[in-house]
Amino acid sequence: MVSDAIPKKKTKKNVVTHPPLPLYPSLYQFIFRFCSIFCSISILSQPIFIGLLYSSGTQDRSLASSINPSHFPGSTNMEGESNQSGEKKKRIAVGPWGGNGGSAWDDGSYNGVREITLVHARCIDSMRVVYDKNGKPFVGEKHGGVGGSKTSEIKLQFPDEFLTSVSGFVAPVVHGGSPVIRALTFKSNKRTFGPYGVEEGAPFSLPIEGGQIVGFKGRSGWYLDSLGCHLSRVQTTRVLQKVQQRLKRLTSSVSLAPKESEDAGFKATKATAQGGSYY
């Protein structure tokens, strides 16, 4: 048959071929994946970073609290007070130096220091200060215990003499105890007082240039545990008054001692002055 003789044509199936897929199909997907990975890393690392900051901050605070205040004083506070003329004068509170035992106290700031009474033996047992308050003595409270076998009194020639430095030593009295003030030394613009107590332990010092100590603060219990100061600038009017007084004395001494060649004229001028005539 004819139909059997004619061969059938083979039909080819359409096979769709694709090029190999790239690792990142598009630039947008690449950017999206990069941003998502970066955000996930930052979110996961944030608690670790915050923890590191907190731990470093606590270490810094503990280190600052353990530093000897003679090299790194504690907080300083600026206080504004008005004097008799109504002008604002700045005062600084520094310290205290010593241990954390006892209770905190603060005498405040005054015009200056007149007297200091210390009771001491192996350490500074107690301290009492007499301040100057507007030209009158003001007796502060006693800070410390009832012990001590020696009593030392420091009397300043106020207002010509004022405190310019305080130094001392800090150490426990017994092994394992809290540090207390073991010794104190005061300096004025004229003299040095002390040392009082036993110079053992860690030293501290507060030299003041152009200023003076006008108050004390600290901690005390059985002993004087710590000590800080209120500082103020030395009033320039006080220095000017001293210079003016010396100049007046000098000029008066010169005017009252005329030369021999001028004695006659001086006597004549004096006589005419008594008569009521002035030239």
C-alpha positions in Angstrom: 0.0 0.0 0.0 1.0 3.5 -0.7 0.5 4.7 2.9 2.8 2.1 4.2 5.6 3.1 1.7 5.7 6.7 2.7 7.8 7.2 5.8 6.5 9.4 8.6 8.4 12.6 9.5 9.8 12.7 13.0 8.7 15.8 14.9 11.3 17.4 17.1 10.2 18.4 20.6 11.0 22.0 21.6 13.4 21.8 24.5 13.9 25.0 26.3 17.5 25.5 27.5 18.5 28.1 30.1 21.9 29.7 30.6 23.7 28.8 33.9 22.3 30.7 36.8 24.8 33.2 38.4 25.5 33.1 42.1 23.7 36.4 42.6 20.9 36.9 40.0 20.9 40.6 40.1 22.7 43.6 41.6 19.7 44.5 43.8 19.6 41.1 45.4 23.4 41.3 46.1 22.9 44.7 47.8 19.9 43.3 49.7 21.8 40.3 51.0 24.8 42.4 52.0 22.7 44.8 54.0 20.8 42.0 55.7 24.0 40.3 56.7 25.6 43.6 58.0 22.4 44.4 60.0 22.3 40.9 61.6 26.0 41.2 62.6 25.5 44.6 64.1 22.4 43.5 66.0 24.1 40.5 67.4 27.3 42.4 68.4 25.4 45.3 70.1 24.9 43.5 73.4 28.5 42.4 73.5 29.7 46.0 72.7 27.4 47.4 75.4 28.7 44.9 77.9 32.3 45.8 77.1 31.5 49.5 77.6 29.8 48.8 80.9 32.6 46.6 82.2 35.3 49.1 81.1 33.3 51.9 82.8 33.0 50.0 86.1 36.7 49.3 85.9 37.5 52.9 85.4 35.3 54.0 88.3 36.8 51.4 90.6 40.3 52.4 89.5 39.5 56.1 90.1 38.2 55.4 93.5 41.3 53.4 94.4 43.7 56.1 93.3 45.5 58.0 96.0 43.8 61.4 96.3 47.2 63.1 96.6 47.7 62.4 92.9 44.0 62.4 91.8 41.8 64.5 94.1 38.2 63.6 94.3 35.4 65.7 93.1 35.8 69.5 93.2 32.8 71.8 93.7 32.7 75.4 92.9 30.7 77.4 95.4 29.6 81.0 94.9 29.3 83.3 98.0 28.9 87.0 98.3 31.2 89.0 100.6 30.4 92.2 102.4 30.8 94.3 99.2 28.2 92.1 97.4 30.8 90.6 95.0 30.7 86.9 94.1 33.8 85.0 95.2 34.5 81.4 94.1 35.5 78.7 96.5 36.6 75.2 95.8 36.0 72.1 97.9 38.7 69.4 97.5 39.1 66.0 99.0 38.6 64.3 101.4 41.8 62.2 101.8 41.6 59.1 104.0 39.3 56.2 104.6 35.5 55.7 104.4 34.9 54.9 108.1 32.9 57.1 110.4 30.3 59.7 109.4 30.6 62.5 107.0 30.9 66.1 108.3 31.4 69.5 106.8 32.2 72.7 108.7 31.6 74.9 105.6 33.6 77.8 104.5 34.4 81.0 106.4 36.7 84.1 106.1 39.6 82.1 107.4 41.1 79.9 110.1 42.1 81.2 113.5 42.9 78.1 115.6 43.2 74.4 115.2 43.2 71.9 118.1 44.5 68.4 117.5 44.4 65.4 119.9 46.7 62.6 118.7 48.8 59.6 119.6 49.2 56.8 117.1 46.9 58.8 114.8 44.8 61.9 114.8 42.1 61.1 117.2 40.1 64.4 117.0 40.1 67.8 115.5 38.4 71.1 116.3 38.8 74.4 114.3 38.0 78.0 115.3 37.1 80.0 112.2 36.8 83.7 111.5 33.2 84.7 110.6 32.9 88.3 109.6 35.6 89.4 112.0 34.5 87.3 115.0 35.7 83.8 116.1 33.4 80.9 115.4 34.1 77.6 117.2 33.4 74.6 115.1 32.4 71.1 116.3 34.8 68.5 117.5 35.3 65.7 115.0 36.7 62.4 116.2 36.8 60.3 119.3 37.8 60.7 122.9 41.2 59.0 122.7 44.7 60.5 122.3 47.3 61.4 124.8 48.7 64.6 123.2 47.0 67.9 122.6 48.4 70.4 120.1 47.1 73.9 119.5 47.8 75.9 116.4 47.1 79.6 116.7 47.3 81.8 113.6 47.9 85.5 113.6 44.7 86.2 111.7 44.2 88.0 109.4 47.9 88.6 108.6 48.6 84.8 108.8 46.5 82.2 106.9 46.8 78.5 106.0 48.4 77.7 102.6 49.0 74.0 102.8 48.0 70.7 104.5 49.7 67.4 104.2 49.8 64.1 106.1 49.7 60.3 106.0 46.9 57.8 105.7 47.0 54.2 107.0 45.1 51.8 109.2 45.8 51.8 112.9 45.4 48.0 113.2 46.1 45.4 110.6 43.1 45.0 108.3 41.3 48.1 109.6 40.0 51.0 107.7 42.5 53.8 106.8 42.5 56.9 109.0 44.6 60.1 109.2 47.8 59.1 110.9 49.6 62.4 110.8 49.0 66.1 109.8 51.2 69.0 108.9 49.9 72.5 108.3 51.7 75.4 106.7 50.9 79.1 106.7 52.3 82.0 104.8 54.7 82.5 107.7 55.3 79.2 109.5 55.1 75.4 109.5 53.1 73.5 112.2 53.7 69.8 112.8 53.9 67.0 112.0 51.4 65.8 114.5 50.8 62.0 114.9 52.8 59.2 113.3 54.1 59.6 109.7 53.2 56.1 108.5 51.3 55.0 105.4 50.4 56.7 102.1 51.3 60.4 102.0 49.0 63.2 100.7 49.6 66.9 100.3 47.6 69.9 99.2 49.8 73.0 98.4 47.9 76.1 97.5 49.3 79.0 95.4 47.5 82.3 95.6 44.8 80.8 97.9 44.1 79.9 101.5 42.2 77.2 103.5 38.9 78.7 104.7 37.1 75.5 105.9 37.4 71.8 106.5 35.3 68.7 105.9 35.8 64.9 106.1 34.7 61.8 108.0 35.2 60.8 111.7 34.2 58.2 114.2 36.6 56.8 116.8 39.3 58.7 114.9 39.7 61.3 112.2 39.1 59.0 109.2 39.5 61.6 106.4 40.0 65.3 105.8 39.2 67.7 103.0 39.3 71.5 102.6 37.5 74.5 101.4 39.8 76.8 99.4 39.5 80.5 98.6 41.7 83.0 96.8 43.6 85.4 99.0 42.0 88.8 99.0 44.2 91.3 97.2 42.7 94.2 99.3 44.4 92.7 102.3 47.8 92.8 100.6 47.2 96.4 99.4 46.3 97.5 102.9 49.5 96.1 104.2 51.5 98.0 101.5 49.7 101.2 102.2 50.3 100.9 105.9 54.0 100.4 105.3 54.2 103.3 102.9 52.4 105.6 105.5 54.9 104.5 108.2 57.8 105.1 105.9 56.6 108.6 104.8 55.7 109.6 108.3 59.2 108.5 109.6 60.9 110.5 106.8 58.8 113.6 107.4 59.4 113.5 111.1 63.2 113.4 110.6 64.2 116.6 108.8 67.8 117.4 108.0 69.8 119.7 110.3 70.1 122.4 107.6 66.3 122.5 107.4 65.7 122.7 111.2 65.4 126.4 111.3 62.9 126.6 108.5 60.9 123.7 110.0 60.7 125.5 113.3 59.6 128.7 111.7 56.9 127.0 109.7 55.7 125.3 112.8 55.6 128.6 114.7 53.6 130.3 111.9 51.3 127.4 111.8 50.6 127.8 115.5 49.9 131.5 115.0 47.3 130.7 112.4 49.1 131.8 109.2 49.7 129.3 106.4 51.8 130.0 103.3 
